Amino acid sequence: MLEYLIKTKKKPCTVIFNITTDGTQVPVYLVGYDPYNANSFYFKSRFLITGQEEVTMNCPQSPSRLKIVSWSHENMPYQIASVSMDHLERAEPSDPVIAFIERFSRHAGLHRPGKYSANKIPIIIDFARNLHKQDGSEANTPARIHVDKPEIQVSKAKFDLMSIPERIVVLIHEYCHNFINDDPDDEVESDQNALGIYKELGYPKIEAMNAFGDIMPDTDENYERMQNLLNI
């Protein structure tokens, strides 16, 4: 396992990795997190590296210091020739709800269960230990928006395991259902709207795809949703 510590100073940045293999395709894992705050992953993705490749991970939000760990599948040989950082230009979100979602997602790993809101924000986040179905069993989804209330219910158990970008795209998806979509019940429209907003914020697309891929059951309909997202 390789480890790095970068002074990101809580500023938007891009982390750049130059990774090499002997020509064999190697699954390489990159995880960046705040070493001083629990459950605060800024990215955690897998890349298939063949030969020499550059991998960039945008961090529109960052901690004071970013700890990075990397490893390969079954310890297959690879090298990280360099890790560097560049400034990331990003515009602050014009929608105050999106700004609220970003703030909440960044600190969700430290938050206790409860209801979270902000001044002049038309939604409430109901942060529960777990979400449940009507039969009492645990729900698979990490978040869902209430049909009749401006309230997004969120599972702390699932959010604690997700990266900050994953949390953001999930919450934006739920927000889109009732506030952005033409059709509140259209999952594909929520996917498209959420990913569009998410990308404008500067977050890595791969993290959004990880989130959707982990949430969606393996069905033909969801396969089409994932293919549609890949093309955005």
Secondary structure as GFF3:
##gff-version 3
##sequence-region A 1 232
A	DSSP	beta_strand	2	7	.	.	.	ID=ss1
A	DSSP	beta_strand	13	20	.	.	.	ID=ss2
A	DSSP	beta_strand	26	33	.	.	.	ID=ss3
A	DSSP	beta_strand	41	49	.	.	.	ID=ss4
A	DSSP	beta_strand	52	59	.	.	.	ID=ss5
A	DSSP	beta_strand	65	72	.	.	.	ID=ss6
A	DSSP	three_ten_helix	73	75	.	.	.	ID=ss7
A	DSSP	beta_strand	79	87	.	.	.	ID=ss8
A	DSSP	alpha_helix	96	107	.	.	.	ID=ss9
A	DSSP	beta_strand	114	116	.	.	.	ID=ss10
A	DSSP	beta_strand	124	128	.	.	.	ID=ss11
A	DSSP	beta_strand	143	145	.	.	.	ID=ss12
A	DSSP	beta_strand	151	155	.	.	.	ID=ss13
A	DSSP	alpha_helix	156	159	.	.	.	ID=ss14
A	DSSP	alpha_helix	164	179	.	.	.	ID=ss15
A	DSSP	alpha_helix	187	201	.	.	.	ID=ss16
A	DSSP	alpha_helix	205	215	.	.	.	ID=ss17
A	DSSP	alpha_helix	220	230	.	.	.	ID=ss18
###
